[in-house]
Amino acid sequence: AAEHYRTALERNPARAEIWVQYGHVLKQSGRRDQAESAYRRAIACEPTLADSHLQLGHVLKQQGEQGEAGAAYLRAVARAPDCVDARVELRRLGWRCVKGRGYKYWSTRYFQRR
């Protein structure tokens, strides 16, 4: 599968969705550093795609980079306030949303560590 995605990326290097899928294959095969790079390439291609930030957060969390993972999840929520997976992961990392603000206001200044 990785070879298939590499070939697709040679033809379409600016397609964020392909970079995300390539990142999944890399992550599943244990190549987390390469998966991180693929997700970062997806973000570079299309910074507004929440899924790229979400997936980057997942791989960073697996690598023990909790702070960077939290920042990636926050970016996912900022781009897609209804991104339940990112909100769940933020809570798992010990973050909470300060009540009284709509989801569209989620950012680092509205989160506090427990």
N, C-alpha and C positions, 0 to 999 in steps of 0.2 A: 504494500500500500504506500509506503514512503516513497518508493521510486515513482509511482503514479503521480503523487502530489508534486514531487520535484520536477517531473516533466511538465505538469500543468503550470507550475510556477515559472519555468523557463519561457513558456509561451505568454503567460499573463502575470508578470511579477508584481503588478499593482493591485491584484485581487485579494483584499483582506480576508475574505471568506476561505479562500484556499490556504492562506497562511495559517488560519485558525485550525482548519482540518489537519494540516500537516503537523501543527503543534500537538494535536491530540494523538496522532500516530506516534510521534516522538516520545511524548509523555508516557503513553501506554507501554512503550518498549524500554522504559527506564532511562531514556536520554533527556533528563529534565533540563539540563543547561541548554541543549539545543531546542527543546520545546519553548523555553523562556525566550530564546532569540526569535523563534518563529512568531510567538504572540506579540513580541515587541515590533516585529516587522509588520504584522497585521495592524497594529496601532498606528505605526508610521504611515501606512497606506490609507487608513480611514480612522482618524482619531475619535470620531463620534460613535463608532460601533461598540456598544456596551459589552457585547459578548467577548470581544478581545480583551477588555480590561478584566472581566470576570475570570476568564481562563488564565490570564497572567496571574491574577490573585491566587487561583488554585495551585498553580505550579510553584509560586513563591512560598505559599504556605507549606507545601510538601517539602520544600528545601529548608524550612525552618526560618524563613525571612518573614516573621509575623508582621512587623511594622510596614514593610513594603507591600505585603499582601493586603493589609488593611487599607493602605493608600490606593491600591488598584481596585479594591471593592468599592471604596468611596467614589472613585472615578466612574465605575460602572453604574452606581446609583445616580450619580449626577447626570449621566447621559440617558438613563432609563429608570426613572423613579419607581416603576413597578417591577424592577428586577429583584424578585423575591430571593433568589439564590444568593445574590450579593448581600442583601440585608441579613439573611440567615447567617452567612459566613462572618459578617461584622459582629453579630451578637456572639457567635462562637469564639471570636477573638477577644471578647470582653467589652465591646463597645455597645453603647445604647444611644438612641435618639432622644434628645431633650424634647419633652412634650411641649406642645403649643406651637409647633412649626409644621407647616405642610411639607410633604416629601420633596417638593421642588426646592426647598431650602436646605436639603441635606448637604452638608459639607463638613470639613474637619472642625470648624468652629462650633458646630452644633452637636458634636459628639464629645463625650467625656469618658475616660476610663473608669471602670467600676472600682 
